[in-house]
Amino acid sequence: MNKLFLSMLLLQVILFPHYSFGQGHSFTIEDSLAIKRTSHDFEVTFNAHDAKAFAALFLPNAEFTNVVGISAKGRKAIEEFHAPMFEGKPGFYSFKNSTLKNGVPKISVIKPDIASVDVFWTMDKCLLPDGTELKNRRGLITFLMVKADGKWGIAIMHNAELPTL
């Protein structure tokens, strides 16, 4: 029996060398608080209409996809994508007077340094490129967050609009 157990353990170590056992760290309450803080800062920077601070929440090579499927890759591209909308530039969606409210993040830990985070949101005062106001918007953001160099950041973000109630 001991030989079988040791053989199985050795096989696991060989086949799964990067799995979470043996890495010497685990997901902590501090990690949970840091992820919740990022969700909060996402709302704050969005409502401040600060494209640079908003993009800083993303990892340098992050991917962002909005509710209509348009994507931006990389922190600089994410900043440049949002700047005209935060400024209310004609011909773009306008978030200049929008208010985003995030719900409580639901964190699903994949590995101690990787988490999937779902955040329901609501928004008012969004303008379409033609000037039509969208009221009572609601949706769901899914973040794939990664802890790199001791700090949590958004690696991938997908946003989905949900039907109004």
Secondary structure as UniProt FT lines:
FT   HELIX           2..15
FT   TURN            17..18
FT   TURN            21..22
FT   HELIX           29..47
FT   TURN            48..49
FT   HELIX           51..55
FT   TURN            56..57
FT   STRAND          58..65
FT   TURN            67..68
FT   STRAND          71..73
FT   HELIX           75..87
FT   TURN            90..91
FT   TURN            96..97
FT   STRAND          99..102
FT   STRAND          106..111
FT   TURN            112..113
FT   STRAND          114..124
FT   STRAND          126..127
FT   TURN            129..130
FT   STRAND          133..134
FT   STRAND          137..148
FT   TURN            149..150
FT   STRAND          151..162
//
